[in-house]
Amino acid sequence: MPAVIRFRRGIAAIVLAASVCVLSAAPAMADRPGGGGSVGGGSGSDTSTSGGTDGDTINASVGAVVFDRSHNGSGTSVGPVTATTSWTPPACWYAPKYSPAAFQAYVEPIWAADSTGYEWDAQQRDRYVNGHPYKDFNKDKTGKGYWWDSYVNKSFPPGWDKCDEPYFWVDTGGAPPANIPNTISTKILGELAYNEIRVPTKEVSLKPAGTTKVNLATWAWLDKTTFKPVSVTASVPVLGLSATTTAEPVSLRIDPGTSDAVTYPASGVCEFNNGSIGEEYTAGDAGKTPPCGVKYLRSSGSGSYQLKATVTWKIHWTGSDGNGDDLPDGSFGRPQDVIVQEIQSVNR
């Protein structure tokens, strides 16, 4: 769509906002700045949607993505993973949005306001009313399909405004036009679910805890009951499409916060084994080398070192249509203070 059309659709969204209270009692959906798309995503509850599901109201979004977070990480100590590559979830996509009646109720007040210009309004009427190529908003196909439009990732990342195709019709059970990229699919749903994954952010257990000594091995481990696979399912119910994205912890990287340290193993990467990392220190382990840990070679002086423990999560998606694939690994880390003291000796 030319830039001028996108601009006019932006004006249209403003005009519509002023008309919603008169023409619809449905909850308002945020219109995509610069166009007619709705904000995607959702937050808060375990199951949420990016829009309404009533196809006969002005702001309905029948193709809104619904997220089921009931198998996600929970509690107050959770956070999002960060992709270990430059990959990002889709910035925008196309999906069903309006029934014929809802589409008419959306666009006619915009045309009537004349704020978008006679020429543009006439082109729109010709396209959607006069049969070039659609006639009377496709009312004769009511119940047999939907008008599709763009949706936008709720974080508005770069590229959110690239889905600028004009509204198009897709029959129920039919495929969207092959020449339009980013039409909703299980792949896109799996990628959107990636953005909703939340993982535990608990600090790694250390022994000695908080304060250790120079040249004394500090054991590190993670409780297997805390770190277990999590998943989020994204779906578009009106299309019967869904995809579940699962994140499974695979390793812990220890960064001592100083070059004056030795890690165990030497790579600093501790692998998960039977759902846990490392081994919990016991009294009989004194003098042993920990399977996962760190040894500081120099005192932290009057301060502390910032040890950072970063968990890597292997992530993949599986779609309701049998498709699936790996997604970039995700990571989440947090620093914790470690005080390192010199070993004091007594001379007699």
Salt bridges, closest charged atoms under 4 A:
ASP126 OD1 - HIS132 ND1 2.93
ASP136 OD1 - LYS139 NZ 3.98
ASP149 OD1 - ARG9 NH2 3.13
ASP149 OD2 - LYS97 NZ 3.52
ASP164 OD2 - ARG6 NH1 2.79
ASP171 OD1 - LYS141 NZ 3.35
GLU191 OE2 - LYS187 NZ 2.76
GLU196 OE1 - ARG69 NH2 2.78
GLU196 OE2 - LYS154 NZ 3.29
ASP260 OD2 - ARG298 NE 3.10
ASP285 OD1 - LYS288 NZ 3.48
